[in-house]
Each structure stands twice: as structure tokens, then as C-alpha cells.
Amino acid sequence: MPKLKTHRAAAKRYKVTASGKIMKRQAGIGHLLQHKSASRKRRIFKMVGVSESHVALVSKELPYKKYSR
């Protein structure tokens, strides 16, 4: 079997924690921040876990990252 290639865009967007969860940044923090409340901005600046329905898709793009299902 040949080596699998890591999808480089996915490697930059997703991080795997020590416990094996796949984390991503939330959408909506790129621009137009002046009308959003401070509490909303604090909430969306944090990393969140990838939904269960997307874990299999993301894990195929990151073949050498250790993750738990």
C-alpha cells in the first residue's frame, strides 16, 4: 500500500486534542464584528468540536492523526 496523503487544507483547519477530539474554529469571526455583542464574540472565538456526522469525513482527510470516535 502506498502512503496516504494528508489533505493540507484540512490539516490547517482542524486540530486533534490529546483526548482525540477533532476541533475547529467557528464561522462568523472574519469581519462585520462591530454589530455583534461582546458575549457573542467571546462565544464564537472559541474552538468547538466537529459534529459526529462530520468526524468520519474529516478523519479521512487526516489519515495520520490519532482520534477517537
Protein Blocks (a to p, Z undefined) as FASTA:
>chain_A
ZZddddfklmmmpccdfkopacdddehilgokllpcfklmmmmmpccdddfklmmmmmmm
mmmbccdZZ
